[in-house]
Amino acid sequence: MRSPEQGFSLVELMVSIVIGMLALVFALRLMSGSERTQRNGVGSSDAMQNGMLALFSMSGDAAQAGYGLNDPIIAGCDTVFSDARHYALASVTVGGVTLNPLAPVIIEKEVGGASAAPATDGENPDRVNFYAGSSITGTGTMRLLSAYTAGTRIVVDRVPYGFRQGDVIVVAPEQLGGKCALAQISSDPDALAALPAQQSVDVVQNSAYRYNSGALGASFGAGVSRVFNLGPARSLSFHTWSVANGFLQLRSTDMDGAAENPAAVAGDIVSIKAQYGFDNRVGANFTPDAGMQVKVWSSTMINADGDGVTGGAGDTLRIAAVRLAVVARSRTPDAAPAGGNCTATTAPLTVFAGGSAGAAAVPVKVKLGVPGDTVDWRCYRYRVFETIVPLRNFVWRP
């Protein structure tokens, strides 16, 4: 008798191959889904870290804003400013005239710029400026004893105690909203104090004093102008926050190398937005000594004091708080389906959608496209971080 043949038949072999291929397909899909989930999780974690870092940095600046600049004489004054390291003050338009005011916060609106998102899909990022001094004397001042028209010497009415060589000063008229000038003390006030002659401070131009241009650049009357001390130049905190090419950037007077060219602070930041919180109460209802109240949120300056001029010094004095928003995105984009568009984010985001006690919300739609990015903005996932910071230093004005 012949023994039966051993091994697999062709049918059994084909069935085994099919089962193996199905198992391989399921395994690949499981691994792909796991990888996609892990990538989304890591991307969300990166967005959270970068967004929190950006908001923490900006809100810390906002909390310090206005220190040394909270006297009504200084607030909103059009400032003559010169910096050898090329930091520039923010510009605003008041009554058709371009000014460079000193204020705790100045919000500039970015315009233009190519983007992967249509222009109608939201607003460009803002530029947000926070200004603060560091003088421990607070708002200590001296009055001009003699009129100043030109030169490097400022004659004052008392011994300049609390003022030191290298300190940054602001000379301003006592009339609200006048022209003021920022400079740096080049003389030694302690040495001048020992002299029997009239007291003065000098603003001589040389490489040691970056904010001096050889003159103040404006005229100031005797007995009606004051000198304010903002503290040492090394700690003068004039900061400009902006977003470019997906990075949060900072221009700063007190960080080496960042006065003219901004330094990157955090990556994968799509946009920053800011709003002023105004106290626009009128007449006897406006009681700043009893506490400021945010009654209106606005992305731009308004006529908060009711004098008919939008953005004037009186409006600056009505800023009680600032609202900040940071939009961060995942580092790795989601893959688009074959022949289709990404659906990770299907519509632009809206910030400032919620109101606050006593003030209605003013929602703002944010443009999500990053100029130069070849990936559609819809392929990314986004996180929004918001906060409200009271301008405590500005509220505590004399």
C-alpha positions as a LaTeX table, in Angstrom:
\begin{tabular}{lrrr}
\hline
Residue & $x$ (\AA) & $y$ (\AA) & $z$ (\AA) \\
\hline
Met1 & 0.00 & 0.00 & 0.00 \\
Arg2 & 1.17 & 3.52 & $-0.80$ \\
Ser3 & 1.52 & 5.92 & 2.19 \\
Pro4 & $-0.41$ & 9.26 & 1.99 \\
Glu5 & 1.60 & 12.34 & 0.93 \\
Gln6 & 2.82 & 14.67 & 3.76 \\
Gly7 & 2.74 & 18.55 & 3.95 \\
Phe8 & 0.27 & 21.40 & 3.09 \\
Ser9 & $-1.93$ & 21.57 & 0.14 \\
Leu10 & $-1.94$ & 24.65 & $-2.12$ \\
Val11 & $-5.31$ & 25.73 & $-0.74$ \\
Glu12 & $-4.08$ & 25.53 & 2.85 \\
Leu13 & $-0.99$ & 27.54 & 1.96 \\
Met14 & $-3.03$ & 30.30 & 0.31 \\
Val15 & $-5.38$ & 30.48 & 3.31 \\
Ser16 & $-2.38$ & 30.82 & 5.65 \\
Ile17 & $-0.92$ & 33.65 & 3.55 \\
Val18 & $-4.24$ & 35.53 & 3.55 \\
Ile19 & $-4.61$ & 35.19 & 7.33 \\
Gly20 & $-1.02$ & 36.37 & 7.83 \\
Met21 & $-1.55$ & 39.40 & 5.57 \\
Leu22 & $-4.74$ & 40.35 & 7.44 \\
Ala23 & $-2.92$ & 40.08 & 10.77 \\
Leu24 & $-0.10$ & 42.27 & 9.37 \\
Val25 & $-2.60$ & 44.90 & 8.17 \\
Phe26 & $-4.30$ & 45.03 & 11.57 \\
Ala27 & $-0.91$ & 45.27 & 13.31 \\
Leu28 & 0.21 & 48.12 & 11.04 \\
Arg29 & $-3.04$ & 50.01 & 11.61 \\
Leu30 & $-2.71$ & 49.53 & 15.36 \\
Met31 & 0.87 & 50.81 & 15.32 \\
Ser32 & $-0.06$ & 53.73 & 13.07 \\
Gly33 & $-2.95$ & 54.72 & 15.34 \\
Ser34 & $-0.75$ & 54.44 & 18.40 \\
Glu35 & 1.93 & 56.57 & 16.75 \\
Arg36 & $-0.65$ & 59.18 & 15.72 \\
Thr37 & $-2.06$ & 59.30 & 19.25 \\
Gln38 & 1.43 & 59.65 & 20.71 \\
Arg39 & 2.33 & 62.40 & 18.22 \\
Asn40 & $-0.86$ & 64.33 & 19.01 \\
Gly41 & $-0.22$ & 63.96 & 22.72 \\
Val42 & 3.36 & 65.20 & 22.43 \\
Gly43 & 2.25 & 68.05 & 20.16 \\
Ser44 & $-0.44$ & 69.11 & 22.65 \\
Ser45 & 2.11 & 68.97 & 25.45 \\
Asp46 & 4.54 & 71.18 & 23.48 \\
Ala47 & 1.77 & 73.65 & 22.74 \\
Met48 & 0.81 & 73.79 & 26.41 \\
Gln49 & 4.39 & 74.34 & 27.58 \\
Asn50 & 5.14 & 77.01 & 24.99 \\
Gly51 & 1.82 & 78.76 & 25.49 \\
Met52 & 2.16 & 78.82 & 29.28 \\
Leu53 & 5.74 & 80.11 & 29.02 \\
Ala54 & 4.67 & 82.88 & 26.65 \\
Leu55 & 1.70 & 83.96 & 28.77 \\
Phe56 & 3.70 & 83.79 & 32.01 \\
Ser57 & 6.44 & 86.00 & 30.54 \\
Met58 & 4.03 & 88.59 & 29.19 \\
Ser59 & 1.81 & 88.68 & 32.27 \\
Gly60 & 4.89 & 89.20 & 34.47 \\
Asp61 & 5.75 & 92.25 & 32.36 \\
Ala62 & 2.18 & 93.50 & 32.63 \\
Ala63 & 2.23 & 93.20 & 36.43 \\
Gln64 & 5.34 & 95.41 & 36.57 \\
Ala65 & 4.14 & 97.88 & 33.94 \\
Gly66 & 3.83 & 101.50 & 34.97 \\
Tyr67 & 6.35 & 101.43 & 37.81 \\
Gly68 & 7.85 & 104.91 & 38.00 \\
Leu69 & 5.63 & 106.11 & 35.14 \\
Asn70 & 2.40 & 106.44 & 37.10 \\
Asp71 & 2.51 & 110.16 & 37.77 \\
Pro72 & $-0.18$ & 111.89 & 35.68 \\
Ile73 & 2.44 & 114.39 & 34.45 \\
Ile74 & 4.34 & 111.59 & 32.70 \\
Ala75 & 1.50 & 109.29 & 31.69 \\
Gly76 & 0.88 & 109.59 & 27.97 \\
Cys77 & 3.39 & 112.38 & 27.37 \\
Asp78 & 4.91 & 112.51 & 23.86 \\
Thr79 & 8.52 & 111.48 & 24.49 \\
Val80 & 11.75 & 112.54 & 22.83 \\
Phe81 & 13.74 & 109.31 & 22.98 \\
Ser82 & 17.20 & 108.36 & 21.71 \\
Asp83 & 18.97 & 105.04 & 22.25 \\
Ala84 & 22.47 & 104.24 & 21.02 \\
Arg85 & 21.41 & 100.57 & 20.89 \\
His86 & 18.42 & 101.42 & 18.69 \\
Tyr87 & 15.43 & 100.48 & 20.81 \\
Ala88 & 12.43 & 102.46 & 19.55 \\
Leu89 & 9.33 & 103.54 & 21.43 \\
Ala90 & 5.93 & 102.53 & 20.11 \\
Ser91 & 4.12 & 105.04 & 17.92 \\
Val92 & 0.44 & 105.98 & 18.16 \\
Thr93 & $-1.73$ & 108.45 & 16.30 \\
Val94 & $-3.67$ & 111.02 & 18.29 \\
Gly95 & $-5.74$ & 113.57 & 16.40 \\
Gly96 & $-3.86$ & 112.82 & 13.18 \\
Val97 & $-0.46$ & 113.39 & 14.85 \\
Thr98 & 2.06 & 110.58 & 15.46 \\
Leu99 & 3.26 & 110.45 & 19.07 \\
Asn100 & 5.61 & 108.27 & 21.14 \\
Pro101 & 3.90 & 108.18 & 24.54 \\
Leu102 & 5.11 & 106.83 & 27.86 \\
Ala103 & 2.43 & 104.49 & 29.18 \\
Pro104 & 2.30 & 101.20 & 31.08 \\
Val105 & 0.97 & 99.39 & 28.01 \\
Ile106 & 0.69 & 100.30 & 24.33 \\
Ile107 & $-0.98$ & 97.91 & 21.89 \\
Glu108 & 0.05 & 98.20 & 18.24 \\
Lys109 & $-1.90$ & 96.47 & 15.50 \\
Glu110 & 0.15 & 94.45 & 13.01 \\
Val111 & $-0.83$ & 94.87 & 9.36 \\
Gly112 & $-0.04$ & 93.03 & 6.12 \\
Gly113 & 2.14 & 89.97 & 5.77 \\
Ala114 & 1.52 & 86.84 & 3.74 \\
Ser115 & $-0.30$ & 84.00 & 5.45 \\
Ala116 & $-1.58$ & 80.54 & 4.65 \\
Ala117 & $-4.98$ & 81.71 & 5.91 \\
Pro118 & $-7.12$ & 84.21 & 3.98 \\
Ala119 & $-7.10$ & 87.77 & 5.31 \\
Thr120 & $-10.77$ & 87.45 & 6.24 \\
Asp121 & $-10.04$ & 84.56 & 8.60 \\
Gly122 & $-8.94$ & 86.76 & 11.47 \\
Glu123 & $-6.63$ & 89.45 & 12.77 \\
Asn124 & $-2.85$ & 89.46 & 12.62 \\
Pro125 & $-0.86$ & 89.29 & 15.90 \\
Asp126 & $-0.54$ & 92.43 & 18.00 \\
Arg127 & 2.66 & 94.11 & 19.17 \\
Val128 & 2.38 & 94.70 & 22.90 \\
Asn129 & 4.64 & 97.20 & 24.69 \\
Phe130 & 5.14 & 97.31 & 28.46 \\
Tyr131 & 7.14 & 100.16 & 30.01 \\
Ala132 & 8.46 & 100.40 & 33.59 \\
Gly133 & 11.28 & 102.02 & 35.54 \\
Ser134 & 13.03 & 100.75 & 38.65 \\
Ser135 & 13.70 & 103.74 & 40.91 \\
Ile136 & 13.21 & 102.98 & 44.60 \\
Thr137 & 12.26 & 106.61 & 45.07 \\
Gly138 & 8.98 & 105.96 & 43.26 \\
Thr139 & 7.83 & 109.26 & 41.81 \\
Gly140 & 10.40 & 111.50 & 43.48 \\
Thr141 & 10.89 & 114.64 & 41.42 \\
Met142 & 12.74 & 117.92 & 41.15 \\
Arg143 & 11.41 & 121.14 & 39.63 \\
Leu144 & 13.37 & 123.13 & 37.03 \\
Leu145 & 14.74 & 126.32 & 38.55 \\
Ser146 & 15.79 & 127.78 & 35.18 \\
Ala147 & 14.18 & 127.39 & 31.78 \\
Tyr148 & 15.78 & 124.82 & 29.50 \\
Thr149 & 16.01 & 125.42 & 25.75 \\
Ala150 & 19.23 & 123.64 & 24.73 \\
Gly151 & 22.47 & 122.19 & 26.06 \\
Thr152 & 23.35 & 119.42 & 28.48 \\
Arg153 & 22.73 & 121.06 & 31.89 \\
Ile154 & 19.39 & 121.02 & 33.70 \\
Val155 & 19.19 & 123.43 & 36.64 \\
Val156 & 16.92 & 122.19 & 39.43 \\
Asp157 & 15.49 & 123.62 & 42.62 \\
Arg158 & 17.08 & 121.31 & 45.20 \\
Val159 & 19.95 & 118.99 & 45.95 \\
Pro160 & 19.30 & 115.93 & 43.76 \\
Tyr161 & 19.14 & 113.38 & 46.57 \\
Gly162 & 17.98 & 109.98 & 45.31 \\
Phe163 & 19.37 & 110.68 & 41.84 \\
Arg164 & 22.57 & 108.89 & 40.82 \\
Gln165 & 25.01 & 109.08 & 37.96 \\
Gly166 & 23.74 & 106.87 & 35.14 \\
Asp167 & 20.10 & 107.06 & 36.24 \\
Val168 & 17.46 & 107.53 & 33.56 \\
Ile169 & 15.36 & 110.67 & 33.96 \\
Val170 & 12.27 & 112.07 & 32.30 \\
Val171 & 11.82 & 115.83 & 32.04 \\
Ala172 & 8.19 & 116.80 & 31.60 \\
Pro173 & 6.00 & 119.90 & 31.83 \\
Glu174 & 3.50 & 119.92 & 34.67 \\
Gln175 & 0.72 & 120.34 & 32.14 \\
Leu176 & $-0.92$ & 116.99 & 31.37 \\
Gly177 & $-0.08$ & 115.55 & 27.95 \\
Gly178 & 2.87 & 117.81 & 27.14 \\
Lys179 & 6.12 & 117.06 & 25.35 \\
Cys180 & 8.66 & 115.25 & 27.55 \\
Ala181 & 12.20 & 113.95 & 27.09 \\
Leu182 & 14.09 & 110.91 & 28.36 \\
Ala183 & 17.82 & 111.14 & 29.11 \\
Gln184 & 20.55 & 109.81 & 31.38 \\
Ile185 & 22.40 & 111.64 & 34.17 \\
Ser186 & 26.07 & 111.98 & 33.23 \\
Ser187 & 27.19 & 114.09 & 36.21 \\
Asp188 & 27.66 & 112.96 & 39.82 \\
Pro189 & 24.82 & 114.47 & 41.87 \\
Asp190 & 26.68 & 113.75 & 45.12 \\
Ala191 & 29.64 & 115.83 & 43.95 \\
Leu192 & 27.36 & 118.65 & 42.81 \\
Ala193 & 25.61 & 118.61 & 46.17 \\
Ala194 & 28.83 & 119.67 & 47.88 \\
Leu195 & 29.07 & 122.82 & 45.78 \\
Pro196 & 27.54 & 126.08 & 47.02 \\
Ala197 & 26.29 & 126.99 & 43.55 \\
Gln198 & 22.80 & 126.20 & 42.27 \\
Gln199 & 22.06 & 122.51 & 41.80 \\
Ser200 & 21.89 & 120.79 & 38.45 \\
Val201 & 22.14 & 117.49 & 36.59 \\
Asp202 & 23.94 & 116.99 & 33.28 \\
Val203 & 23.03 & 114.86 & 30.27 \\
Val204 & 26.31 & 114.87 & 28.35 \\
Gln205 & 26.53 & 112.59 & 25.34 \\
Asn206 & 29.20 & 109.87 & 25.31 \\
Ser207 & 29.40 & 106.09 & 24.97 \\
Ala208 & 28.69 & 105.51 & 28.67 \\
Tyr209 & 25.21 & 107.06 & 28.46 \\
Arg210 & 23.20 & 105.31 & 25.77 \\
Tyr211 & 20.10 & 107.50 & 26.08 \\
Asn212 & 21.79 & 110.90 & 25.64 \\
Ser213 & 21.85 & 112.65 & 22.27 \\
Gly214 & 23.58 & 115.86 & 23.38 \\
Ala215 & 20.37 & 117.71 & 24.22 \\
Leu216 & 16.88 & 116.99 & 25.49 \\
Gly217 & 15.27 & 117.86 & 22.18 \\
Ala218 & 12.47 & 119.93 & 23.71 \\
Ser219 & 12.06 & 123.16 & 25.72 \\
Phe220 & 10.92 & 123.28 & 29.34 \\
Gly221 & 9.86 & 126.26 & 31.40 \\
Ala222 & 11.20 & 127.24 & 34.81 \\
Gly223 & 8.93 & 126.44 & 37.75 \\
Val224 & 6.46 & 124.54 & 35.56 \\
Ser225 & 8.54 & 121.48 & 34.59 \\
Arg226 & 9.75 & 118.50 & 36.60 \\
Val227 & 12.50 & 115.87 & 36.50 \\
Phe228 & 11.46 & 112.29 & 37.30 \\
Asn229 & 13.88 & 109.48 & 38.14 \\
Leu230 & 13.29 & 106.06 & 36.51 \\
Gly231 & 16.29 & 104.37 & 38.10 \\
Pro232 & 19.53 & 102.91 & 36.69 \\
Ala233 & 19.74 & 102.51 & 32.92 \\
Arg234 & 20.63 & 98.82 & 33.19 \\
Ser235 & 17.22 & 98.05 & 34.73 \\
Leu236 & 15.03 & 100.31 & 32.59 \\
Ser237 & 12.32 & 97.87 & 31.49 \\
Phe238 & 10.98 & 98.90 & 28.10 \\
His239 & 9.75 & 95.70 & 26.41 \\
Thr240 & 8.08 & 95.00 & 23.06 \\
Trp241 & 6.44 & 91.60 & 22.51 \\
Ser242 & 5.61 & 90.38 & 19.01 \\
Val243 & 5.18 & 87.22 & 16.94 \\
Ala244 & 7.13 & 86.41 & 13.77 \\
Asn245 & 7.43 & 83.15 & 11.84 \\
Gly246 & 5.88 & 81.14 & 14.64 \\
Phe247 & 8.08 & 82.53 & 17.44 \\
Leu248 & 7.25 & 84.82 & 20.34 \\
Gln249 & 9.88 & 87.58 & 20.24 \\
Leu250 & 11.03 & 90.24 & 22.68 \\
Arg251 & 12.78 & 93.55 & 22.11 \\
Ser252 & 14.13 & 94.92 & 25.35 \\
Thr253 & 16.23 & 97.75 & 26.76 \\
Asp254 & 17.51 & 95.62 & 29.66 \\
Met255 & 18.56 & 92.45 & 27.81 \\
Asp256 & 21.89 & 92.38 & 25.99 \\
Gly257 & 21.57 & 92.23 & 22.22 \\
Ala258 & 17.78 & 92.56 & 22.16 \\
Ala259 & 17.29 & 96.32 & 21.88 \\
Glu260 & 17.25 & 96.51 & 18.07 \\
Asn261 & 16.82 & 92.88 & 17.01 \\
Pro262 & 14.27 & 90.82 & 18.96 \\
Ala263 & 15.23 & 87.63 & 20.80 \\
Ala264 & 13.13 & 84.46 & 20.47 \\
Val265 & 11.39 & 83.53 & 23.73 \\
Ala266 & 9.10 & 80.63 & 22.78 \\
Gly267 & 8.43 & 78.59 & 19.65 \\
Asp268 & 5.22 & 77.46 & 17.97 \\
Ile269 & 3.39 & 80.64 & 18.96 \\
Val270 & 0.92 & 81.67 & 16.27 \\
Ser271 & $-0.46$ & 84.89 & 17.71 \\
Ile272 & $-0.66$ & 87.20 & 20.70 \\
Lys273 & $-3.58$ & 89.56 & 21.24 \\
Ala274 & $-4.20$ & 92.23 & 23.83 \\
Gln275 & $-7.01$ & 94.53 & 24.94 \\
Tyr276 & $-7.15$ & 97.60 & 27.15 \\
Gly277 & $-9.51$ & 97.62 & 30.11 \\
Phe278 & $-10.80$ & 101.20 & 30.49 \\
Asp279 & $-12.53$ & 102.86 & 33.41 \\
Asn280 & $-14.75$ & 105.30 & 31.51 \\
Arg281 & $-16.98$ & 106.39 & 34.36 \\
Val282 & $-17.82$ & 110.07 & 34.20 \\
Gly283 & $-18.09$ & 112.92 & 36.67 \\
Ala284 & $-18.38$ & 112.07 & 40.34 \\
Asn285 & $-18.74$ & 108.38 & 39.48 \\
Phe286 & $-15.05$ & 108.24 & 38.48 \\
Thr287 & $-13.26$ & 107.64 & 41.81 \\
Pro288 & $-9.80$ & 106.21 & 41.05 \\
Asp289 & $-8.66$ & 106.74 & 44.65 \\
Ala290 & $-11.29$ & 104.24 & 45.72 \\
Gly291 & $-10.22$ & 101.77 & 43.04 \\
Met292 & $-10.31$ & 101.53 & 39.27 \\
Gln293 & $-12.97$ & 99.47 & 37.53 \\
Val294 & $-12.89$ & 97.98 & 34.05 \\
Lys295 & $-16.05$ & 99.12 & 32.29 \\
Val296 & $-14.98$ & 98.72 & 28.66 \\
Trp297 & $-12.66$ & 96.28 & 26.89 \\
Ser298 & $-11.15$ & 97.53 & 23.65 \\
Ser299 & $-8.40$ & 96.41 & 21.27 \\
Thr300 & $-7.62$ & 100.06 & 20.52 \\
Met301 & $-7.55$ & 103.33 & 22.44 \\
Ile302 & $-10.91$ & 104.99 & 23.01 \\
Asn303 & $-12.05$ & 108.39 & 24.24 \\
Ala304 & $-12.33$ & 107.07 & 27.79 \\
Asp305 & $-12.20$ & 110.44 & 29.58 \\
Gly306 & $-14.81$ & 112.07 & 27.35 \\
Asp307 & $-12.67$ & 115.03 & 26.24 \\
Gly308 & $-13.32$ & 114.38 & 22.56 \\
Val309 & $-9.76$ & 113.21 & 21.79 \\
Thr310 & $-9.13$ & 109.50 & 21.32 \\
Gly311 & $-5.82$ & 108.27 & 22.71 \\
Gly312 & $-4.90$ & 111.38 & 24.69 \\
Ala313 & $-3.08$ & 111.46 & 28.02 \\
Gly314 & $-6.38$ & 111.45 & 29.89 \\
Asp315 & $-7.36$ & 108.21 & 28.17 \\
Thr316 & $-4.06$ & 106.65 & 29.18 \\
Leu317 & $-4.86$ & 107.46 & 32.81 \\
Arg318 & $-8.11$ & 105.51 & 32.44 \\
Ile319 & $-6.39$ & 102.15 & 31.67 \\
Ala320 & $-7.14$ & 99.90 & 34.64 \\
Ala321 & $-6.09$ & 96.50 & 33.28 \\
Val322 & $-4.84$ & 94.67 & 30.24 \\
Arg323 & $-6.19$ & 91.44 & 28.79 \\
Leu324 & $-3.74$ & 89.05 & 27.11 \\
Ala325 & $-4.19$ & 86.01 & 24.89 \\
Val326 & $-1.59$ & 83.62 & 23.48 \\
Val327 & $-2.34$ & 81.10 & 20.73 \\
Ala328 & 0.11 & 78.18 & 20.54 \\
Arg329 & 0.07 & 75.28 & 18.07 \\
Ser330 & 1.29 & 71.69 & 18.09 \\
Arg331 & 4.81 & 71.18 & 16.82 \\
Thr332 & 3.88 & 68.32 & 14.45 \\
Pro333 & 1.00 & 68.74 & 11.99 \\
Asp334 & $-1.57$ & 66.04 & 11.37 \\
Ala335 & $-1.41$ & 64.30 & 8.01 \\
Ala336 & $-4.08$ & 65.22 & 5.51 \\
Pro337 & $-6.24$ & 62.37 & 4.18 \\
Ala338 & $-5.56$ & 61.26 & 0.64 \\
Gly339 & $-7.05$ & 63.76 & $-1.75$ \\
Gly340 & $-8.56$ & 65.85 & 1.06 \\
Asn341 & $-7.86$ & 68.72 & 3.46 \\
Cys342 & $-6.71$ & 68.55 & 7.05 \\
Thr343 & $-9.45$ & 68.67 & 9.67 \\
Ala344 & $-7.43$ & 69.01 & 12.88 \\
Thr345 & $-8.65$ & 72.63 & 13.04 \\
Thr346 & $-11.50$ & 73.57 & 10.75 \\
Ala347 & $-12.05$ & 77.26 & 11.61 \\
Pro348 & $-10.09$ & 80.21 & 13.02 \\
Leu349 & $-10.09$ & 80.59 & 16.79 \\
Thr350 & $-11.77$ & 83.32 & 18.79 \\
Val351 & $-10.17$ & 84.86 & 21.89 \\
Phe352 & $-11.61$ & 87.15 & 24.57 \\
Ala353 & $-15.02$ & 85.53 & 24.12 \\
Gly354 & $-15.84$ & 85.77 & 27.82 \\
Gly355 & $-16.75$ & 89.00 & 29.59 \\
Ser356 & $-15.75$ & 90.19 & 33.04 \\
Ala357 & $-17.59$ & 91.75 & 35.93 \\
Gly358 & $-19.02$ & 95.04 & 34.69 \\
Ala359 & $-17.59$ & 94.83 & 31.16 \\
Ala360 & $-18.98$ & 93.03 & 28.12 \\
Ala361 & $-16.74$ & 90.76 & 26.05 \\
Val362 & $-15.23$ & 91.98 & 22.80 \\
Pro363 & $-14.40$ & 88.75 & 20.92 \\
Val364 & $-11.51$ & 88.74 & 18.45 \\
Lys365 & $-10.98$ & 86.18 & 15.69 \\
Val366 & $-7.32$ & 85.20 & 15.32 \\
Lys367 & $-5.50$ & 84.43 & 12.09 \\
Leu368 & $-3.78$ & 81.04 & 12.43 \\
Gly369 & $-1.59$ & 80.88 & 9.32 \\
Val370 & 2.16 & 81.38 & 9.77 \\
Pro371 & 3.83 & 83.26 & 6.88 \\
Gly372 & 6.16 & 81.00 & 4.93 \\
Asp373 & 4.78 & 77.76 & 6.36 \\
Thr374 & 4.13 & 75.29 & 3.53 \\
Val375 & 1.73 & 73.27 & 5.70 \\
Asp376 & $-1.92$ & 74.32 & 5.78 \\
Trp377 & $-2.85$ & 75.90 & 9.10 \\
Arg378 & $-5.79$ & 73.49 & 9.33 \\
Cys379 & $-3.35$ & 70.61 & 9.88 \\
Tyr380 & $-2.28$ & 71.89 & 13.31 \\
Arg381 & $-3.96$ & 71.68 & 16.70 \\
Tyr382 & $-4.06$ & 74.86 & 18.81 \\
Arg383 & $-4.32$ & 75.92 & 22.43 \\
Val384 & $-5.45$ & 79.32 & 23.67 \\
Phe385 & $-4.22$ & 80.87 & 26.94 \\
Glu386 & $-5.80$ & 84.01 & 28.38 \\
Thr387 & $-5.41$ & 86.18 & 31.46 \\
Ile388 & $-6.38$ & 89.59 & 32.84 \\
Val389 & $-3.70$ & 91.64 & 34.62 \\
Pro390 & $-4.65$ & 94.73 & 36.69 \\
Leu391 & $-2.15$ & 97.56 & 36.16 \\
Arg392 & $-1.52$ & 97.95 & 39.87 \\
Asn393 & 1.46 & 100.32 & 39.52 \\
Phe394 & $-0.54$ & 102.62 & 37.30 \\
Val395 & $-3.51$ & 102.60 & 39.64 \\
Trp396 & $-1.25$ & 103.63 & 42.56 \\
Arg397 & $-0.56$ & 107.02 & 41.12 \\
Pro398 & $-0.07$ & 110.16 & 43.22 \\
\hline
\end{tabular}
